[in-house]
Amino acid sequence: MSTQWSKTLSFEDRHTLSAPSPSSTPDEPTPHTWSRPPLKNLTPGQPMSLAGISLRAFALGLTTSLGLVSTALVLALTSSPLWRVPLFLCALSTFHFLEFWTTAAANTPEATVHAFLLTANWPAYPVAHAVACAECVLTEVVFPGRAWAPPGLGTALTLVGLVMVVGGQVVRSVAMLTAGQSFNHTVQTRKADSHTLVTTGVYGLWRHPSYFGFFYWGLGTQLVLGNVFCFVAYAYVLWKFFSSRVRVEERGLVKFFGDDYVQYRRRVGTMIPFVG
């Protein structure tokens, strides 16, 4: 190439790759030197820490793998229903990994360590999952052989739960990818330039499809675990959470998009009972 070239690698305009000197010839290798130090927010302890992101991804992948292997071993070697617990942990780890991955793929500026949602709604969120696992284990220990579902429906309800978990996860992840930079894990009070009203794809089937997906994903996990108490508790807590969140969020959406959103809200429902 006979013409001089220059290239810039930018992330918030803090990285630049120096251009070759005028004396360089096409046949001479030009060393790449950074004109500035690496981005501060990519260092450990910062929101976009590469070390923090890789560690979380590794831990979630390890948990998913151990969950799958443990589930297979318990099913193959015993008649215990406790295969449900590692399968639940596998689904939970997959959910948190995909929260980050979809954010990184479709809304990269928001791909921080917080996008994994591992500490969201702390400590209520991890406590809820711990109680769900405890109910499954304690029920088997205290009441071995207990029928958690009406006669003949246990297997069917477990399969329904698996469909809800997989289906809910797919809908949520597709919703995040479809919305792109218009999706955020926190309710926005100010309209950004990147915000657009998305009404196509899964948004043409469900209003707030990411909420729809998580609502039924959560209920599905409790069917898979064979939990009665936590199924009712999850249903109530999730319904209350999304009922309040949708009400608050839609006030902002009407302010952002005016009559366009009002008409969209009339056409498309949330498919979450008594929400929106």
Buried (B, 14 or more C-beta within 10 A) or exposed (E): EEEEEEEEEEEEEBBBEBBBEEEEEEEEEEEEEEEEEEBEBBBEEBBBBBEBBEEBBEBBEEBBEBBBEBBEEBBEEEEEBBBBBBBBBBBBBBBBBBBBBBBBBBBEEBBBBBBBBBEBEEEEEEEBBEBBBEBBBEBBEEEEEEEBBEEEEBEEBBEBBBEBBBBBBBBBBBBBBBBBBBBBBEEBEEEEEEBBEBBEEBBBBBBBBBBBBBBBBBBBBBBBBBBBEBBEBBBEBBBEBBBEBBEEBBEBBBEBBEEEBEEBBEEBBBBBEEBB
